Amino acid sequence: MAADPIYVPCEVCGNRGMVAGARCEACNGQGHVIQTAPVAVEAPESGEEPAVKLDKLKLADLQTIAETAGLDTSGTRADLIERIQAAPVPEAEAAAEPPPA
């Protein structure tokens, strides 16, 4: 499942579509750019608040997180939040480091 596009205000023209009287090249005069990168969620240390509050995210963002984690993307927001919270936290950093020689 592809992530839905997210329209983000253009940082170059400040969402106006124009720079110095000419069309903004960064957003092609639209005033916004399309962001399709997945949403990153950092796992909190034990006892800390999460970096992203899942209950504040839209369904599409939750589906992107679930898809990135290899989880099922079907169901309601509550289903996805429960599934994401129950998923094991990958230890990519520990596996990526070679053992000391």
Secondary structure per residue as TSV (DSSP state, phi and psi in degrees):
chain	resnum	aa	ss	phi	psi
A	1	M	-	360.0	125.4
A	2	A	-	-80.3	146.0
A	3	A	-	-72.2	141.7
A	4	D	-	-68.1	145.2
A	5	P	-	-67.9	145.5
A	6	I	E	-114.6	123.0
A	7	Y	E	-89.1	119.7
A	8	V	E	-115.8	135.3
A	9	P	E	-56.0	138.4
A	10	C	-	-67.3	128.2
A	11	E	T	-77.8	-23.1
A	12	V	T	-73.6	-48.8
A	13	C	T	-102.0	-1.4
A	14	G	T	67.0	35.8
A	15	N	T	72.1	17.0
A	16	R	S	-96.3	-25.7
A	17	G	S	85.1	-6.2
A	18	M	E	-129.1	142.6
A	19	V	E	-132.5	119.2
A	20	A	T	51.8	43.6
A	21	G	T	78.2	2.4
A	22	A	E	-120.8	160.3
A	23	R	E	-62.0	134.0
A	24	C	-	-67.1	126.8
A	25	E	T	-76.8	-26.1
A	26	A	T	-68.0	-37.8
A	27	C	T	-115.5	4.7
A	28	N	T	58.6	36.0
A	29	G	T	77.9	5.7
A	30	Q	S	-82.8	-24.1
A	31	G	S	85.6	-4.4
A	32	H	E	-147.0	158.8
A	33	V	E	-119.6	156.7
A	34	I	E	-99.3	126.0
A	35	Q	E	-110.7	124.9
A	36	T	-	-119.8	7.7
A	37	A	-	-68.0	144.1
A	38	P	-	-66.0	153.9
A	39	V	-	-78.2	130.9
A	40	A	-	-93.6	134.3
A	41	V	-	-122.7	123.2
A	42	E	-	-90.8	135.5
A	43	A	-	-75.7	129.7
A	44	P	-	-75.6	152.8
A	45	E	-	-66.8	158.6
A	46	S	T	-59.3	130.9
A	47	G	T	87.9	-7.3
A	48	E	S	-94.8	157.7
A	49	E	-	-73.1	145.0
A	50	P	-	-65.0	151.6
A	51	A	S	-66.3	-34.1
A	52	V	S	-124.2	128.3
A	53	K	-	-84.6	111.2
A	54	L	G	-60.9	-33.1
A	55	D	G	-69.9	-10.3
A	56	K	G	-95.2	-8.7
A	57	L	S	-85.6	154.9
A	58	K	-	-77.8	161.7
A	59	L	H	-56.8	-42.8
A	60	A	H	-61.3	-39.5
A	61	D	H	-67.0	-40.7
A	62	L	H	-64.5	-38.8
A	63	Q	H	-64.7	-38.6
A	64	T	H	-64.0	-43.2
A	65	I	H	-62.7	-45.8
A	66	A	H	-62.6	-42.6
A	67	E	H	-63.9	-42.2
A	68	T	H	-61.9	-35.3
A	69	A	T	-84.4	-0.4
A	70	G	T	77.3	24.4
A	71	L	-	-99.8	163.7
A	72	D	-	-65.9	135.1
A	73	T	-	-101.2	6.1
A	74	S	-	-88.2	161.8
A	75	G	S	110.0	-176.4
A	76	T	-	-83.9	173.5
A	77	R	H	-57.4	-43.9
A	78	A	H	-61.7	-40.4
A	79	D	H	-61.5	-45.9
A	80	L	H	-65.9	-42.7
A	81	I	H	-60.1	-45.7
A	82	E	H	-60.8	-43.9
A	83	R	H	-64.6	-42.6
A	84	I	H	-66.6	-43.3
A	85	Q	H	-66.9	-30.4
A	86	A	H	-83.5	-13.6
A	87	A	S	-69.8	141.7
A	88	P	-	-67.7	146.3
A	89	V	-	-81.4	122.3
A	90	P	-	-68.7	143.0
A	91	E	-	-105.8	59.9
A	92	A	H	-64.4	-38.2
A	93	E	H	-65.6	-41.6
A	94	A	H	-67.5	-38.3
A	95	A	H	-74.6	-27.3
A	96	A	H	-76.8	-24.4
A	97	E	S	-80.4	128.7
A	98	P	-	-72.9	149.6
A	99	P	-	-65.1	147.0
A	100	P	-	-63.1	141.9
A	101	A	-	-90.5	360.0
